[in-house]
Amino acid sequence: MKRATMKHNVIRYSMIVLLIGLVALAAGRANAQTDQKYIELLSYSFGFAPGETARISVTLRRLANPQQPTVSARIQLLDTEGRAISQSDVIRVEPGQIRFWDAPRNQIPVSGEPRTGRLQVRARMVVTTSATDFDPESVMPTIEIIDGATGRTLQNAGKRFLIFTCDEFMCGSNSPL
């Protein structure tokens, strides 16, 4: 009888320890996910027409901090009302690298201006990093408008973005901007 009671107690206490461990693990994961830093970059307005491609590039300066971790970026094109009309997949950028996303005008299902189909847009880029001391100025975005027929750059806008730090609930499509 004592042996059976002792066995039940061992099982009961083992289950309690296991449950406490699972709760601690879940809390640790939730805390790790909130340790992200979010930076939102908004470009000035620009236009492009059918046959042209908007290329939005992002570079992570190596000199800012050679030890900094890889960042993730998601890029959107916003219409004149601030609605996302096209969006990239997540882009991973390591220090010193250049990554870009091409948005051909012909593949954006919005009518644009009458007669020309030209779109007036701005780019939004949300950068996510795990570095707590990340310098937003180390992100160097650019915009090019490329002629689809020749591949030549028609317009190049350097770092013409406004930079905001935000949290996961105030960036991207949830942003009040």
C-alpha atoms as one frame of an Amber mdcrd trajectory, in Angstrom:
protein
   0.000   0.000   0.000   2.791   2.441   0.930   4.648   1.487  -2.213   1.606
   2.305  -4.416   1.056   5.659  -2.647   4.735   6.506  -3.023   4.591   5.599
  -6.721   1.544   7.883  -7.206   3.338  10.742  -5.410   6.416  10.356  -7.619
   4.227  10.435 -10.730   2.257  13.423  -9.420   5.396  15.425  -8.558   7.032
  14.481 -11.855   4.003  15.805 -13.724   4.108  19.051 -11.712   7.827  19.515
 -12.467   7.197  18.764 -16.158   4.330  21.275 -16.264   6.467  23.967 -14.594
   9.230  23.284 -17.118   6.830  23.625 -20.056   5.438  26.897 -18.694   8.981
  28.265 -18.227   9.907  27.187 -21.760   6.830  28.881 -23.243   7.519  32.066
 -21.262  11.139  32.057 -22.459  10.062  31.701 -26.080   7.514  34.484 -25.751
  10.155  36.725 -24.193  12.664  35.881 -26.948  10.125  36.846 -29.611   9.516
  40.237 -28.005  13.254  41.005 -27.838  13.080  41.995 -31.507  13.704  45.587
 -32.542  11.580  46.985 -35.367  12.488  49.870 -37.647  10.056  51.280 -40.193
  11.404  53.232 -43.170   9.037  55.257 -45.351  10.156  56.689 -48.681   9.151
  59.925 -50.262   6.600  59.637 -53.052   7.723  58.479 -56.499   6.014  57.443
 -59.717   6.519  54.752 -62.331   4.680  53.694 -65.465   3.946  50.464 -67.361
   7.157  48.990 -68.739   9.122  50.262 -65.734  10.217  48.472 -62.565  10.651
  49.926 -59.101  13.735  48.349 -57.487  14.002  48.900 -53.752  17.392  47.931
 -52.329  18.630  47.621 -48.780  22.241  47.534 -47.630  23.415  46.915 -44.086
  26.571  48.925 -43.426  29.334  46.671 -42.133  31.282  49.599 -40.649  28.448
  50.574 -38.334  29.012  47.414 -36.284  30.929  44.479 -37.843  29.449  42.123
 -35.222  25.819  42.997 -35.862  23.485  40.124 -36.712  21.560  39.585 -39.910
  18.388  41.654 -40.241  15.109  40.780 -41.921  13.220  43.248 -44.104   9.806
  43.267 -45.735   9.065  45.877 -48.386   5.676  47.180 -49.483   4.529  49.650
 -52.095   1.781  51.907 -50.790  -0.760  53.725 -52.960  -1.713  57.376 -52.456
  -4.159  56.345 -49.708  -1.473  54.416 -47.775  -2.777  50.946 -48.704  -0.298
  48.172 -49.554  -0.625  47.298 -53.264   2.442  45.042 -53.548   4.684  43.296
 -51.015   7.973  41.396 -50.992   8.756  38.176 -49.221  11.014  38.476 -46.160
  14.507  39.518 -47.261  17.501  38.568 -45.073  20.440  40.990 -45.144  23.858
  40.395 -43.590  26.341  43.189 -42.822  27.941  44.485 -46.019  25.386  42.846
 -48.317  22.963  44.411 -50.769  19.561  42.819 -51.290  16.758  44.136 -53.495
  13.164  43.589 -54.479  11.812  44.354 -57.943   8.205  45.485 -58.405   7.401
  45.600 -62.144   4.579  48.089 -62.806   2.923  45.627 -65.195   2.485  43.115
 -62.350   0.718  45.474 -59.960  -3.054  45.084 -60.417  -3.951  48.759 -59.913
  -5.202  50.909 -62.792  -3.058  54.007 -62.184  -3.531  57.335 -63.949  -5.914
  57.487 -66.921  -4.242  57.122 -70.344  -0.741  56.374 -68.932  -1.279  53.808
 -66.164   1.383  55.616 -64.142   1.307  54.961 -60.373   2.297  57.378 -57.644
   3.522  55.332 -54.677   5.850  55.285 -51.727   7.829  52.408 -50.294   7.557
  51.098 -46.745  10.278  48.849 -45.383  10.011  47.168 -41.981  13.364  45.918
 -40.688  13.530  43.438 -37.818  16.672  42.715 -35.800  17.571  40.923 -32.592
  20.346  43.423 -31.788  19.316  45.678 -28.913  21.987  48.256 -29.810  21.097
  48.350 -33.514  21.719  51.715 -35.189  18.855  52.498 -37.614  21.282  54.623
 -39.641  23.166  51.440 -40.630  20.247  50.500 -42.915  20.800  52.127 -46.308
  17.751  51.816 -48.605  17.600  53.089 -52.186  14.985  53.259 -54.933  15.631
  52.918 -58.653  13.190  53.117 -61.534  14.396  50.764 -64.271  13.330  50.715
 -67.923  12.001  47.208 -68.560  13.027  47.239 -72.242  16.649  48.376 -71.835
  17.446  47.588 -68.187  18.794  51.112 -67.790  18.213  53.090 -64.620  15.850
  55.981 -65.367  15.811  57.463 -61.887  17.834  56.783 -58.764  16.892  58.041
 -55.306  19.499  57.523 -52.621  18.656  57.294 -48.957  15.401  59.254 -49.181
  13.530  57.509 -46.405  12.127  58.632 -43.076  13.168  56.258 -40.279  10.986
  55.340 -37.289  11.567  52.861 -34.488   8.428  50.980 -33.583   7.177  47.768
 -32.070   5.562  44.770 -33.693   2.087  46.225 -33.111   2.799  49.631 -34.661
   4.780  48.728 -37.796   3.757  47.627 -41.237   0.061  47.489 -42.039  -0.836
  48.269 -38.399   1.088  51.543 -38.504  -0.987  54.664 -38.019   1.199  56.479
 -40.582
